[in-house]
Amino acid sequence: MSSKIYTKTGDGGKTSLIGGTKVPKSHIRINAYGTVDELNAFIGLLGDQIADMHSRDLLREIQDRLFTIGSCLACDPDKNIAMQIPDLTESDILLLEKEIDTMQTKLQEMKSFLLPGGHVAVSTAHICRTVCRRAERVIVELDSMAPLGQPLIIKYMNRLSDYLFVLARYIGHLMGIEEIKWKPRR
């Protein structure tokens, strides 16, 4: 029989980091990995909405990297953790850059700002992008308070939001959806 999903240990508003340290659920470290988890869920939703198998497969790989990032953020930096947490590598960032460059060769040059919309998958990609930017901001704030010792996390999150923006445009391109250009009121 499986163990129960509820433990009741968080009923008082605290949770444990990997390493056992109890912190308030409002702690910036919890906010950081919680926002990465939110992004991971939205990326799963996006993957379920698109037909392009290459992009779907890459989104699954990105979800794996986000679990790596979340695991790193969930660790107590003041304790030696017995658990083996995988690392990000520069090749993870290079993969995103390569994918951005490949998609951009198929897209028209942008000459105005774009509004999210036109199709649910395009809008979902933009939601992923904005949640990614929020996660990046929280991680940068956490890093300024307690250096992560993992400079690739911030770099990866920055590149990922760029990838998600281009992916939103690419999804629209593949589906023949016209981009919604922002026309400022004058």
Contacts in CASP RR format, 6 or more apart in sequence:
PFRMAT RR
TARGET T0000
AUTHOR 0000-0000-0000
METHOD contacts of the structure
MODEL  1
MSSKIYTKTGDGGKTSLIGGTKVPKSHIRINAYGTVDELNAFIGLLGDQI
ADMHSRDLLREIQDRLFTIGSCLACDPDKNIAMQIPDLTESDILLLEKEI
DTMQTKLQEMKSFLLPGGHVAVSTAHICRTVCRRAERVIVELDSMAPLGQ
PLIIKYMNRLSDYLFVLARYIGHLMGIEEIKWKPRR
9 15 0 8 1.000
9 16 0 8 1.000
10 25 0 8 1.000
13 24 0 8 1.000
13 25 0 8 1.000
14 22 0 8 1.000
14 23 0 8 1.000
14 24 0 8 1.000
14 25 0 8 1.000
15 22 0 8 1.000
15 23 0 8 1.000
15 25 0 8 1.000
15 30 0 8 1.000
16 22 0 8 1.000
16 23 0 8 1.000
17 23 0 8 1.000
17 29 0 8 1.000
17 74 0 8 1.000
17 75 0 8 1.000
17 76 0 8 1.000
18 71 0 8 1.000
18 74 0 8 1.000
18 75 0 8 1.000
18 76 0 8 1.000
18 81 0 8 1.000
18 83 0 8 1.000
18 85 0 8 1.000
19 75 0 8 1.000
19 76 0 8 1.000
19 79 0 8 1.000
19 81 0 8 1.000
20 76 0 8 1.000
20 79 0 8 1.000
21 76 0 8 1.000
21 78 0 8 1.000
21 79 0 8 1.000
23 29 0 8 1.000
23 30 0 8 1.000
24 30 0 8 1.000
28 138 0 8 1.000
28 141 0 8 1.000
28 142 0 8 1.000
28 145 0 8 1.000
29 73 0 8 1.000
29 74 0 8 1.000
29 142 0 8 1.000
29 146 0 8 1.000
31 138 0 8 1.000
32 70 0 8 1.000
32 73 0 8 1.000
32 135 0 8 1.000
32 138 0 8 1.000
32 139 0 8 1.000
32 142 0 8 1.000
33 69 0 8 1.000
33 70 0 8 1.000
33 73 0 8 1.000
33 74 0 8 1.000
34 70 0 8 1.000
35 131 0 8 1.000
35 134 0 8 1.000
35 135 0 8 1.000
35 138 0 8 1.000
36 66 0 8 1.000
36 69 0 8 1.000
36 70 0 8 1.000
36 73 0 8 1.000
36 135 0 8 1.000
36 139 0 8 1.000
37 66 0 8 1.000
37 70 0 8 1.000
38 131 0 8 1.000
38 135 0 8 1.000
39 66 0 8 1.000
39 128 0 8 1.000
39 131 0 8 1.000
39 132 0 8 1.000
39 135 0 8 1.000
40 63 0 8 1.000
40 66 0 8 1.000
40 67 0 8 1.000
42 124 0 8 1.000
42 127 0 8 1.000
42 128 0 8 1.000
42 131 0 8 1.000
43 59 0 8 1.000
43 62 0 8 1.000
43 63 0 8 1.000
43 66 0 8 1.000
43 128 0 8 1.000
44 59 0 8 1.000
44 63 0 8 1.000
45 124 0 8 1.000
46 59 0 8 1.000
46 121 0 8 1.000
46 124 0 8 1.000
46 125 0 8 1.000
46 128 0 8 1.000
47 55 0 8 1.000
47 56 0 8 1.000
47 59 0 8 1.000
47 60 0 8 1.000
49 120 0 8 1.000
49 121 0 8 1.000
49 124 0 8 1.000
50 56 0 8 1.000
50 121 0 8 1.000
50 171 0 8 1.000
51 174 0 8 1.000
52 171 0 8 1.000
52 174 0 8 1.000
55 167 0 8 1.000
55 170 0 8 1.000
55 171 0 8 1.000
58 95 0 8 1.000
58 99 0 8 1.000
61 95 0 8 1.000
62 160 0 8 1.000
62 163 0 8 1.000
65 88 0 8 1.000
65 92 0 8 1.000
65 156 0 8 1.000
68 85 0 8 1.000
68 86 0 8 1.000
68 87 0 8 1.000
68 88 0 8 1.000
69 88 0 8 1.000
69 153 0 8 1.000
69 156 0 8 1.000
69 157 0 8 1.000
71 85 0 8 1.000
71 86 0 8 1.000
72 85 0 8 1.000
72 148 0 8 1.000
72 150 0 8 1.000
72 153 0 8 1.000
73 139 0 8 1.000
73 142 0 8 1.000
73 148 0 8 1.000
73 153 0 8 1.000
75 81 0 8 1.000
75 85 0 8 1.000
77 146 0 8 1.000
77 148 0 8 1.000
87 150 0 8 1.000
87 152 0 8 1.000
88 150 0 8 1.000
88 152 0 8 1.000
88 153 0 8 1.000
88 156 0 8 1.000
89 152 0 8 1.000
90 152 0 8 1.000
92 152 0 8 1.000
92 156 0 8 1.000
93 152 0 8 1.000
93 155 0 8 1.000
93 156 0 8 1.000
93 159 0 8 1.000
96 156 0 8 1.000
96 159 0 8 1.000
96 160 0 8 1.000
96 162 0 8 1.000
96 163 0 8 1.000
97 159 0 8 1.000
99 163 0 8 1.000
99 166 0 8 1.000
100 159 0 8 1.000
100 162 0 8 1.000
100 163 0 8 1.000
100 166 0 8 1.000
103 166 0 8 1.000
103 167 0 8 1.000
103 169 0 8 1.000
103 170 0 8 1.000
104 166 0 8 1.000
106 170 0 8 1.000
106 173 0 8 1.000
107 166 0 8 1.000
107 169 0 8 1.000
107 170 0 8 1.000
107 173 0 8 1.000
110 169 0 8 1.000
112 181 0 8 1.000
112 182 0 8 1.000
112 183 0 8 1.000
113 181 0 8 1.000
113 182 0 8 1.000
114 169 0 8 1.000
114 179 0 8 1.000
114 180 0 8 1.000
114 181 0 8 1.000
114 182 0 8 1.000
115 180 0 8 1.000
115 181 0 8 1.000
115 182 0 8 1.000
116 122 0 8 1.000
116 123 0 8 1.000
116 126 0 8 1.000
116 127 0 8 1.000
116 168 0 8 1.000
116 180 0 8 1.000
117 123 0 8 1.000
117 126 0 8 1.000
117 180 0 8 1.000
118 172 0 8 1.000
118 177 0 8 1.000
118 178 0 8 1.000
118 180 0 8 1.000
119 171 0 8 1.000
119 172 0 8 1.000
119 175 0 8 1.000
119 177 0 8 1.000
121 171 0 8 1.000
121 172 0 8 1.000
121 175 0 8 1.000
122 168 0 8 1.000
122 171 0 8 1.000
122 172 0 8 1.000
122 175 0 8 1.000
122 177 0 8 1.000
125 164 0 8 1.000
125 165 0 8 1.000
125 167 0 8 1.000
125 168 0 8 1.000
125 171 0 8 1.000
126 164 0 8 1.000
126 165 0 8 1.000
126 168 0 8 1.000
128 164 0 8 1.000
129 161 0 8 1.000
129 164 0 8 1.000
129 165 0 8 1.000
129 168 0 8 1.000
132 157 0 8 1.000
132 160 0 8 1.000
132 161 0 8 1.000
132 164 0 8 1.000
133 161 0 8 1.000
135 157 0 8 1.000
136 154 0 8 1.000
136 157 0 8 1.000
136 158 0 8 1.000
136 161 0 8 1.000
139 148 0 8 1.000
139 153 0 8 1.000
139 154 0 8 1.000
139 157 0 8 1.000
140 154 0 8 1.000
142 148 0 8 1.000
143 153 0 8 1.000
143 154 0 8 1.000
148 154 0 8 1.000
169 179 0 8 1.000
171 177 0 8 1.000
172 179 0 8 1.000
END
